[in-house]
Amino acid sequence: MVDAVLVDVVRTASGRGKPGGALSGVHPAELLAGVIRAVVERNGLDGSEVDDVIAGCVSQCGDQAMNVARTAALAAGLPEQVPATTVDRQCGSSQQAVHFAAQGVLAGAYDVAIACGVESMSRVPMGSANAGGDPLAPLAGRYPDGLVGQGVSAELIAARWKLSRSQLDEYAAASHERAARATATGGFSREIVPVDVTDATGAVRAHTVDETIRAGTTAQKLAGLPPAFHTAALAARYPELGWQITPGNSSPLTDGASAALIMSAERARTLGLTPRARFRGFAVTGSDPLLMLTGVIPATERVLRRAGLSIDDIDAFEVNEAFAPVPLVWAREFNVDAARLNPRGGAIALGHPLGGSGTRLLATLLHHLEDTGGRFGLQTMCEGGGMANATIIERIDR
């Protein structure tokens, strides 16, 4: 049996995804090149060993057009014969890249692959790829009442599961508190690779700390923020909604990149590399595109079945915090200990650079398992259009 193993996984520290953000002056292909270069150089790997580079990216236009994976692979110095492709499964794009890379190893198509992802939301704003078009027009017949954005979906979920504004804000504040604590104690130091940036004074410095964490955030402070998605038209369409989703209990616009080095266990041995985890299960599901954020529930159920594990076998969970209702509803459905859910904070604090988030969650999950001695980790990600990915890894003692 071939084992697909995780040898290394790294990320950049987050930058605010707006002009003036810490990473806004860095081209997204160069951001991605930096993490690709890091996983190659940190492991003494000859770049010619890489069979493919698979990158997630959502807004594939502007600076992120023309197959940003290939641009980044070349910018990272990989040999010209190493191919690369860019995939879009919305927020789960780089988690899907991990699946494709590991599944390619299991199938015997790859010996070594790099799965990665990037999003520069400061340089390529969210929705840029839709400019001048109506990509959902063909769905009007099937969904005559129309679909809605993810923020309204989060409102619908909060209403259906009867989540209060205070619950949402308390969860968001806890995410910042956990992320700030992990930062202060060095919990992210091994997974973050520095990015050289030029600050307002013109000086070049290394960006190594997540810019999106707001230490000292409290639920009381967040309670003063207005709803982000309320309009008169939507209020008339959905009179049952409480309009509780705010910038404070949502993930911020973010710049960032991340990358994972994946290979067969046999090739790792041949290269003298020590695997840090093996892949135990993969799942991807579709779900109601109106309640598009609930796919993490069936995806988790499916990946557990495929791995032959129960929810109680899992030591840590990374459930992407696109909006606070997502992990709260997921935790309620599976009745998990809150301490095992996003133990180092999640996207509300650490940011959500869309195409780069899947491998970011994987980096944080692996390092948490290593630091705590946990064996199994599960990550899951809700995705635009009503989809979700789920992945289970098993830490390997080194």
C-alpha positions in Angstrom: 0.0 0.0 0.0 1.2 3.5 -0.9 1.1 6.0 1.9 0.7 9.7 1.1 2.6 11.7 3.7 3.0 15.3 4.7 6.6 16.3 5.0 6.3 20.0 5.6 3.7 22.8 5.5 4.2 26.5 5.9 2.4 29.8 5.5 3.0 33.5 5.5 1.7 35.7 8.3 -1.6 37.3 7.3 -1.8 40.8 5.9 -4.9 43.0 5.9 -6.5 42.6 2.5 -6.7 46.3 1.6 -4.4 49.0 0.3 -1.8 49.7 3.0 -2.0 46.2 4.4 1.3 44.6 5.3 1.4 42.4 2.2 -0.4 44.7 -0.2 2.9 45.7 -1.9 3.8 42.1 -2.7 2.7 40.5 -6.0 0.5 37.4 -5.2 2.7 35.2 -7.5 5.7 36.3 -5.4 3.8 35.6 -2.2 3.1 32.1 -3.4 6.7 31.7 -4.7 8.0 32.4 -1.3 6.2 29.5 0.4 7.0 27.1 -2.4 10.6 28.1 -2.2 10.5 27.6 1.6 9.2 24.0 1.5 11.8 23.1 -1.1 14.8 24.7 0.7 13.8 23.8 4.2 13.9 20.1 3.2 17.0 20.2 1.0 14.9 19.1 -1.9 16.1 19.1 -5.5 13.3 21.0 -7.4 13.5 18.5 -10.2 12.0 15.9 -7.9 8.6 17.8 -7.9 6.1 16.1 -10.2 3.5 18.9 -10.0 2.6 22.1 -8.3 -1.2 22.5 -7.5 -2.3 25.9 -6.2 -5.6 27.2 -5.0 -6.7 30.7 -6.0 -10.3 32.0 -6.2 -10.0 35.4 -8.1 -8.0 34.3 -11.1 -7.8 37.6 -12.8 -5.5 40.7 -12.7 -2.3 39.8 -10.8 -3.6 36.3 -10.2 -4.5 35.5 -13.8 -2.6 33.3 -16.3 -2.2 30.3 -14.0 -0.6 31.9 -11.0 0.6 28.4 -9.9 2.9 28.2 -12.9 4.1 31.8 -12.5 4.9 31.2 -8.8 6.6 27.9 -9.5 9.0 29.6 -12.0 9.5 32.6 -9.7 10.4 30.2 -6.9 13.2 28.8 -9.1 11.8 25.4 -9.8 13.1 23.8 -13.0 11.1 24.7 -16.1 10.1 21.0 -16.6 8.0 21.1 -13.3 4.4 21.8 -14.3 1.8 23.7 -12.3 -1.9 24.2 -12.3 -4.4 26.5 -10.5 -7.7 25.2 -9.1 -10.8 26.9 -7.8 -13.1 25.3 -5.3 -13.8 28.7 -3.8 -12.7 29.0 -0.1 -11.5 25.4 -0.1 -9.2 25.8 -3.2 -5.9 25.0 -1.5 -7.5 22.2 0.6 -8.7 20.7 -2.7 -5.1 21.2 -4.0 -3.9 19.1 -1.0 -6.5 16.4 -1.9 -5.4 16.3 -5.5 -1.7 16.1 -4.6 -2.2 13.4 -2.0 -4.6 11.4 -4.2 -2.1 11.7 -7.0 0.5 10.1 -4.8 -1.9 7.3 -3.7 -2.8 6.6 -7.3 0.8 6.4 -8.3 0.7 9.4 -10.6 3.0 11.5 -8.4 5.9 10.7 -6.1 6.3 14.3 -5.0 3.9 17.2 -5.2 3.5 20.7 -3.8 0.0 21.8 -2.8 -0.4 25.4 -2.1 -2.6 28.5 -2.4 -2.7 32.3 -2.5 -5.0 35.2 -2.4 -4.1 38.9 -2.5 -7.4 40.5 -1.6 -5.8 43.9 -1.5 -4.6 43.7 -5.1 -7.4 41.5 -6.5 -10.5 42.4 -4.6 -13.1 39.7 -3.9 -15.5 39.4 -6.8 -13.1 40.9 -9.3 -13.4 37.8 -11.5 -17.2 38.5 -11.9 -16.7 42.0 -13.2 -18.9 42.7 -16.2 -20.7 39.3 -16.1 -23.5 37.4 -14.5 -21.9 33.9 -13.8 -25.0 32.6 -12.0 -27.5 33.5 -14.7 -28.0 29.9 -15.8 -29.3 29.0 -12.3 -32.3 31.3 -12.5 -34.6 28.5 -13.6 -33.6 26.1 -10.9 -33.5 28.8 -8.1 -36.2 31.3 -9.2 -36.1 33.2 -5.9 -32.4 33.8 -6.4 -29.3 32.9 -4.4 -27.6 35.2 -1.9 -24.1 36.0 -0.8 -22.3 34.2 2.0 -23.0 36.9 4.5 -26.8 36.4 4.2 -26.3 32.6 4.3 -24.5 33.1 7.6 -27.6 35.1 8.8 -29.9 32.3 7.7 -27.8 29.7 9.5 -27.7 31.8 12.7 -31.5 32.1 12.6 -32.1 28.5 11.9 -29.9 27.3 14.7 -31.1 30.1 17.0 -27.7 31.6 17.7 -27.7 34.9 19.5 -25.6 37.9 18.7 -23.8 37.5 22.0 -22.9 33.9 21.2 -21.4 35.0 17.9 -19.4 37.9 19.4 -18.2 35.8 22.3 -16.9 33.2 19.8 -15.2 35.8 17.7 -13.5 37.4 20.8 -12.3 33.9 21.8 -10.8 33.4 18.4 -8.7 36.6 18.8 -7.7 35.6 22.3 -6.5 32.2 21.3 -4.6 33.5 18.3 -3.0 36.2 20.4 -2.0 33.7 23.0 -0.5 31.3 20.4 1.4 34.2 18.9 2.8 35.3 22.2 3.9 31.8 23.1 5.5 31.0 19.7 2.8 28.7 18.6 3.0 29.9 15.0 6.8 30.4 14.8 7.5 27.2 13.0 4.8 27.5 10.4 5.3 31.1 9.4 8.0 32.0 6.8 9.1 35.6 6.6 8.1 37.9 3.8 10.2 41.0 3.1 8.0 44.1 2.9 8.6 47.8 2.7 7.0 49.8 5.4 5.7 53.4 5.3 9.1 54.8 6.0 10.7 53.0 3.1 12.5 50.5 5.3 12.5 46.8 4.4 11.5 44.5 7.2 10.4 40.8 7.6 6.7 40.4 8.1 6.2 37.5 10.5 3.2 38.3 12.7 -0.4 38.0 11.6 -1.7 41.5 11.0 -5.4 40.5 11.4 -5.2 39.5 15.1 -6.8 42.1 17.4 -5.4 41.3 20.9 -7.7 42.5 23.6 -10.9 42.2 21.6 -13.9 41.5 23.8 -17.5 40.6 23.1 -18.5 43.9 24.6 -16.5 45.8 22.1 -17.8 43.7 19.2 -21.4 44.3 20.3 -21.2 47.9 19.1 -20.6 46.9 15.4 -23.5 47.3 13.0 -24.7 44.4 10.8 -22.7 44.1 7.6 -25.3 42.6 5.2 -28.7 44.2 6.1 -30.6 46.0 3.3 -34.2 47.0 3.1 -34.8 44.5 0.2 -33.2 41.6 2.1 -35.1 42.5 5.3 -38.3 42.3 3.3 -37.3 39.0 1.8 -36.2 37.5 5.1 -38.2 39.0 7.9 -37.1 36.2 10.3 -33.5 37.3 10.3 -32.0 39.1 13.2 -29.1 40.7 11.2 -26.3 39.7 13.6 -23.4 39.2 11.2 -20.9 42.0 11.5 -17.3 42.6 10.5 -16.4 41.5 14.0 -17.8 38.0 13.9 -16.7 37.4 10.2 -13.3 36.7 8.7 -11.5 39.8 7.5 -10.3 40.5 3.9 -6.8 39.0 3.9 -3.6 38.6 1.9 -1.6 35.4 2.3 -0.1 32.2 0.9 0.7 28.7 2.2 2.2 25.5 0.8 2.6 21.8 1.7 5.1 19.3 0.6 3.4 15.9 -0.1 5.0 12.7 -1.3 4.9 9.0 -1.0 6.4 7.5 2.1 8.8 5.5 0.0 10.1 8.6 -1.8 10.5 10.4 1.5 12.6 7.5 2.8 14.7 7.5 -0.4 15.3 11.3 -0.1 16.2 10.9 3.6 13.1 13.0 4.7 11.0 12.3 7.8 7.3 12.4 7.2 5.3 14.4 9.9 1.8 13.1 9.1 0.0 10.7 6.8 -3.3 11.4 5.1 -6.1 9.2 6.5 -9.2 10.5 4.7 -10.6 12.9 2.2 -14.1 14.0 1.4 -15.8 16.7 -0.7 -19.6 17.3 -0.7 -22.2 19.5 -2.3 -24.9 21.2 -0.2 -27.8 23.6 -0.5 -26.3 26.7 -2.3 -28.6 29.0 -0.3 -27.4 27.6 3.0 -24.0 27.2 1.4 -22.0 27.2 4.7 -23.5 24.0 6.1 -21.6 21.6 3.9 -19.0 21.1 6.6 -21.5 18.9 8.4 -22.0 16.2 5.7 -18.3 16.5 4.7 -17.2 15.7 8.2 -19.6 12.8 8.4 -18.3 11.4 5.1 -14.6 11.8 5.9 -15.0 10.0 9.3 -16.8 7.1 7.6 -14.1 6.8 5.0 -11.3 6.9 7.6 -13.1 4.4 9.9 -12.9 6.9 12.8 -15.4 8.5 15.1 -15.6 12.1 16.1 -14.2 11.1 19.5 -11.0 9.8 17.9 -10.0 13.2 16.7 -7.7 15.3 18.9 -8.1 18.7 17.2 -10.4 20.3 14.6 -9.9 23.2 12.3 -13.2 24.4 11.0 -12.8 27.5 8.9 -14.2 30.6 10.6 -15.6 32.3 7.5 -18.4 33.5 9.8 -18.9 32.6 13.5 -22.1 30.6 12.9 -20.1 28.0 10.8 -17.9 26.5 13.6 -20.7 27.1 16.2 -23.3 25.1 14.2 -20.7 22.4 13.4 -19.7 22.1 17.0 -23.3 21.8 18.1 -24.1 19.1 15.5 -21.1 17.0 16.6 -21.1 17.8 20.3 -17.4 18.4 20.5 -15.3 19.9 23.3 -14.8 23.5 22.5 -11.2 23.3 23.5 -10.4 21.0 20.6 -12.0 23.4 18.0 -9.7 25.9 16.4 -7.5 25.8 19.5 -5.1 28.5 18.2 -7.8 30.7 16.9 -9.3 30.7 13.4 -10.0 32.8 10.4 -11.8 35.5 12.3 -8.5 36.3 13.9 -5.9 34.8 11.6 -7.6 35.9 8.3 -9.1 34.1 5.4 -7.0 34.6 2.2 -9.5 32.5 0.2 -7.4 30.4 -2.1 -4.6 30.2 0.6 -6.7 29.2 3.6 -6.9 25.4 3.1 -3.1 24.9 3.4 -3.0 27.5 6.2 -5.4 25.5 8.3 -3.3 22.4 7.6 -0.2 24.2 8.8 -1.8 25.2 12.0 -3.4 21.8 12.6 -0.2 19.9 12.1 1.9 22.1 14.4 -0.8 22.0 17.1 -0.8 18.1 16.9 3.0 18.1 17.2 3.1 20.5 20.1 0.4 18.7 22.1 1.1 15.1 21.1 -2.2 14.6 19.4 -2.6 11.8 16.9 -5.6 12.7 14.6 -6.6 16.1 13.2 -9.6 17.0 11.0 -10.0 20.1 9.0 -13.1 21.2 7.1 -13.9 24.2 5.0 -17.3 25.6 3.7 -17.2 26.9 0.2 -19.1 29.2 -2.1 -21.9 27.6 -4.1 -22.7 25.1 -1.4 -19.7 22.7 -1.1 -17.2 21.6 1.6 -13.9 19.7 1.8 -12.8 17.6 4.8 -9.4 16.1 5.5 -8.1 13.9 8.3 -4.4 13.6 9.0 -2.5 11.3 11.4 0.6 12.7 13.1 3.6 10.4 12.8 6.0 10.2 15.8 9.4 11.4 14.9 
